Amino acid sequence: MDMKKLIIFILLTYSCCLGAFAQSITNITSKQSGKNIVVNYTLNGKESITAYEIELYVNPDGGSTWQGPLTAVSGAVGKAQTADTGKSITWDVLNEPGFTQLKGNNIQFKIKANYKGKDEIEMIWVEGGTFKMGSNAGGEDEKPLHEVTLNGFYMGKYEVTRGQFRKFVEATNYQTEAENDGGAWIWSSEEKKWVNKEG
């Protein structure tokens, strides 16, 4: 497997692993209930997972600044949340540090859902850029030296664990080249070359 295929494989592995736990928040509505505000939402995700962590943020003036995560909250918030419809969070505004009142016509709420399971993949942002790839003096699959430009992307901060890869395989029915071709290329220290080994 050449370097280009290996990089593509690793990126696909990360993205597919993430896809297995993909979540989204929809149908956010809010209303006042006495001195509190109730925020309703739907958590879309894998129903068997009970490790989503929900955080509530508020934008009190319709600007670009979000405050949170809010702490004076109860209901379907915090750790161990499952995917479902009709979920609600009650925010006790007057007991929120830094808030004495909340008023205005352009108050907005945002909810974040993060997967917090033991096999969570911690992602970091890799800034895009341009670099030289390949070699004019290397193997045929490396030629020619050329310029490659990549957009920014997220990548796992650490190596994929066996547990994470197992979940990826289960979610996608992934088959390795060895499984598809009936063998695998391995380095033979005796022959000092790559050889195809069955099994």
MOUR-V247326 format. One line per field, one symbol per residue. phi: phi as a letter, one per 40 degrees, with the letter a starting at -180 (. if undefined). psi: psi as a letter, one per 20 degrees, with the letter a starting at -180 (. if undefined). burial: b if it has 24 or more other ideal C-beta (glycine too) atoms within 12 Angstrom, else e. A space follows every 50 residues. Layout:
phi = ???
psi = ???
burial = ???
//
This chain:
phi = .cdcccccccccccccccccbdbabbfcbaacbgcbbbbbabbciccccb bcbbbbbbbcbgcbcbbiccbcbahcagcgcbcacgcabbbcdcccdgbb abahbbcbbbbbbbcbccbcbcbbcbccibacbgacbccccbcccacbbb ccacbccbcccccccccccccbfcbcdccccgabcbcccccfacbcbcg
psi = prgghgggggghgghhghhhjpqqprlpqqqpncirppoqrpopaohipk kpppqpqqnijjbipppaqqhmqrbmqbrlqqprrkqqppongijppiph roqrilpqqppppppkrhkqopqqpopraprpqaqiibrhiiqrprpppq rqrqqphrqprhgghghgghhikpprhghhijrqpqpohgilrpqppq.
burial = eeeeeeeeeeeebbbbbbebbebebeebebeeeeebbbbbbbbebbeebe bbbbbbbbebeeeeeebbbbebbebbbbeebbbbeebbbbbbbeebeeee ebeeeebbbbbbbbbebebbbeeeeeeeeeeeeeeeeeeeeeeeeeeeee eeeebbeeebeeebbebbeeeeeeeeeeeeeeeeeeeeeeeeeeeeeee
//
